[in-house]
């Protein structure tokens, strides 16, 4: 039979797995905060309700992790009100299972990234607001998995973070992502229909790299067309615009802007 100290420290579930549990004073000590601060956080809805056993409130490692997150976000300049709103957004967001279903992750070439809330705050310093978080969850960039956040794509995370560091507001990055998603869906549908109609539906996964190459090439050329030409230079500073021999613009090239002489 367990002694009282062991009973205070652990709770055995029906699956016979032992979960570390804490009384209020024990949790406050483990988190390094006063008991009154713990109770204040609970009143502000920063902590999920404890398990009740009579008049005793039992907390577990999930609560301890949440307290560590609150402390880390406070250090990064977030207010308690902002943290409470972020907590609500996380708890109401899609979980990992819903995200996979939403995006069809079984085929994805992207590498998901697991983040703590404080790590996400470091990626987007000063930009992790409840509004931006809700937009990211709605767009499907983020999902929740317990105390962790899962970003759908390492590449999208790095690009988004780089744009924010360059001075683009995260809200603008997310809106651009939403618009890109619409165009990407249309392009994917176009290629899928093309391949299914003329080859077979089963060939779509195998020929995905061809569609990807076309999109990358067209996007590169579109970005070149947007760039203003310097005086005396061709519109596109690209190998296509230059002669392979002399390095001069090719006569008659659409990129050179010249027409062949008669």
C-alpha positions in Angstrom: 0.0 0.0 0.0 1.3 3.5 -1.0 2.3 5.9 1.7 0.8 9.4 1.9 3.8 11.0 0.3 3.6 8.8 -2.8 -0.1 9.4 -3.1 0.5 13.1 -3.0 3.0 12.9 -5.8 1.2 10.6 -8.3 -2.1 9.6 -9.6 -2.7 6.2 -11.3 -5.2 6.3 -14.2 -7.3 3.5 -15.4 -4.6 2.6 -17.9 -2.2 2.1 -15.0 0.0 4.9 -16.1 1.4 7.1 -13.3 0.9 10.9 -13.8 2.9 13.3 -11.6 0.5 15.5 -9.6 1.0 18.5 -7.4 -1.0 20.2 -4.7 -1.3 24.0 -5.0 1.8 24.7 -2.8 3.9 22.0 -4.6 3.1 23.4 -8.0 3.9 26.9 -7.0 7.2 25.8 -5.6 8.0 23.7 -8.8 7.2 26.8 -10.9 9.2 29.2 -8.7 6.2 31.5 -8.0 4.2 32.4 -4.9 1.0 30.6 -4.2 -0.9 33.8 -4.6 0.5 34.3 -8.1 -0.6 30.8 -9.0 -4.1 31.5 -7.8 -4.1 34.8 -9.7 -3.2 33.0 -12.9 -5.9 30.5 -12.4 -8.5 33.3 -11.9 -7.2 34.9 -15.1 -7.9 31.6 -17.0 -4.2 31.2 -17.7 -4.3 27.6 -16.3 -6.8 24.9 -17.1 -8.9 23.8 -14.1 -7.2 21.3 -11.7 -8.5 17.9 -11.0 -10.7 18.0 -7.8 -10.6 15.3 -5.1 -12.9 16.5 -2.4 -11.5 19.9 -1.3 -8.0 19.2 -2.7 -7.0 20.6 -6.1 -4.5 18.4 -8.0 -2.3 19.8 -10.8 -0.1 17.9 -13.2 2.9 18.4 -15.5 0.6 20.0 -18.1 -0.1 22.8 -15.6 3.6 23.2 -14.8 4.5 23.5 -18.5 1.8 26.1 -18.9 3.3 28.1 -16.0 6.7 27.9 -17.6 5.2 29.2 -20.9 3.5 32.1 -19.1 6.8 33.1 -17.4 8.7 32.9 -20.7 6.1 35.0 -22.6 6.1 37.6 -19.8 9.9 37.8 -20.2 9.4 38.5 -23.9 7.1 41.4 -23.2 3.7 39.9 -23.5 1.0 41.1 -21.0 -1.1 38.8 -18.9 -4.2 39.8 -20.9 -2.4 39.1 -24.2 -1.2 35.7 -22.9 -4.8 34.8 -21.8 -6.0 35.7 -25.3 -3.3 33.6 -26.9 -4.2 30.7 -24.7 -7.8 30.8 -25.8 -6.7 31.0 -29.4 -4.5 28.0 -29.0 -7.1 25.9 -27.2 -9.7 26.7 -29.8 -7.4 26.0 -32.7 -7.1 23.0 -34.9 -5.2 20.0 -33.5 -2.6 18.1 -35.5 -5.1 15.5 -36.7 -7.5 18.2 -38.1 -4.5 19.9 -39.8 -3.5 16.7 -41.6 -7.0 16.2 -42.8 -7.3 19.8 -43.9 -4.1 19.9 -45.9 -3.9 16.3 -47.1 -0.5 15.9 -45.4 -0.1 12.3 -46.5 1.3 13.5 -49.8 3.2 16.6 -48.5 6.9 17.1 -49.1 7.0 19.7 -46.4 8.7 19.1 -43.0 6.5 20.1 -40.0 8.2 22.0 -37.2 7.3 21.5 -33.5 7.5 24.7 -31.4 6.9 25.9 -27.9 4.8 29.1 -27.6 7.9 30.9 -26.5 9.9 29.6 -29.5 7.2 30.9 -31.8 7.4 34.3 -30.1 11.1 34.3 -30.8 10.5 33.6 -34.5 8.1 36.6 -34.8 9.2 39.0 -32.1 6.5 41.4 -31.2 4.2 40.0 -33.9 2.6 37.0 -32.1 -0.8 38.6 -31.4 -4.1 36.9 -30.8 -5.3 38.2 -34.2 -2.2 36.8 -36.1 -2.3 33.6 -34.2 -6.0 33.1 -35.1 -5.3 33.9 -38.7 -2.4 31.3 -38.8 -4.6 28.7 -37.2 -7.4 29.4 -39.7 -5.0 29.4 -42.7 -3.7 26.0 -41.5 -0.1 27.1 -41.0 -0.3 26.2 -37.3 -2.0 23.5 -35.3 -1.8 22.5 -31.6 -0.6 19.3 -30.0 -0.9 19.6 -26.2 1.5 22.3 -25.1 3.3 22.3 -28.4 2.6 24.1 -31.6 3.1 22.5 -35.0 3.9 24.6 -38.0 3.0 22.9 -41.2 6.2 23.7 -43.1 9.8 24.5 -42.2 10.2 26.4 -45.5 7.1 28.5 -44.9 8.1 29.2 -41.3 11.6 30.3 -42.3 10.3 32.5 -45.2 7.6 34.1 -43.0 10.1 34.8 -40.3 12.6 36.3 -42.8 10.0 38.6 -44.2 9.0 39.8 -40.7 12.6 40.5 -39.9 12.9 42.6 -43.1 10.0 44.7 -41.8 6.9 43.2 -43.4 4.1 42.9 -40.8 3.1 39.4 -40.0 -0.5 40.2 -40.7 0.5 41.2 -44.3 2.5 38.0 -44.7 -0.4 35.9 -43.6 -2.8 37.8 -46.0 -0.3 37.2 -48.8 -0.2 33.6 -47.8 -4.0 33.3 -48.0 -4.0 34.8 -51.5 -1.1 32.6 -52.6 -3.1 29.6 -51.3 -6.0 30.5 -53.6 -3.8 30.7 -56.6 -1.9 27.5 -55.7 -5.1 25.6 -55.3 -6.1 26.7 -58.8 -2.8 25.7 -60.3 -2.9 22.3 -58.6 -6.4 21.7 -59.9 -5.2 22.7 -63.4 -2.3 20.2 -63.4 -4.3 17.5 -61.8 -7.0 17.8 -64.5 -4.4 18.0 -67.3 -2.7 14.8 -66.2 -5.9 12.9 -65.3 -7.5 13.8 -68.6 -4.6 12.9 -70.9 -2.8 10.2 -68.9 -4.5 8.9 -65.8 -5.4 10.0 -62.3 -2.9 7.5 -60.9 -0.1 9.4 -62.7 -0.8 12.7 -60.8 1.6 11.9 -57.8 4.3 10.7 -60.1 4.2 13.8 -62.3 4.0 16.3 -59.5 7.7 17.4 -59.9 6.9 18.5 -63.5 4.1 20.8 -62.3 6.4 22.1 -59.6 9.1 23.0 -62.1 6.6 24.8 -64.4 5.3 26.9 -61.5 8.8 27.8 -60.2 9.9 28.8 -63.8 6.8 30.9 -64.4 7.1 32.6 -61.0 10.8 33.4 -61.6 10.0 34.9 -65.0 7.1 36.8 -63.6 9.3 38.4 -60.9 11.8 39.3 -63.7 9.0 41.1 -65.6 8.1 43.1 -62.5 11.7 44.4 -62.1 12.3 47.9 -63.7 15.0 47.8 -66.4 18.1 49.9 -65.8 19.0 52.4 -68.6 20.8 50.6 -71.4 20.1 47.1 -70.1 17.7 44.4 -71.1 14.4 44.1 -69.1 15.4 40.7 -67.6 18.9 40.2 -66.3 18.8 36.5 -67.0 20.7 34.1 -69.2 17.7 33.9 -71.5 18.2 37.5 -72.5 21.8 37.2 -73.4 23.5 35.6 -76.4 25.4 32.4 -75.3 28.4 33.6 -77.3 28.7 37.3 -76.9 26.7 38.0 -73.8 24.7 40.6 -75.7 20.9 40.7 -76.0 19.7 38.3 -78.6 18.2 40.1 -81.6 14.5 39.3 -81.9 14.2 38.1 -78.3 11.0 39.0 -76.6 13.1 39.8 -73.6 15.5 42.1 -75.4 12.6 44.3 -76.7 14.1 44.3 -80.2 12.7 43.0 -83.5 14.7 41.3 -86.2 15.8 43.5 -89.1 14.3 42.7 -92.5 
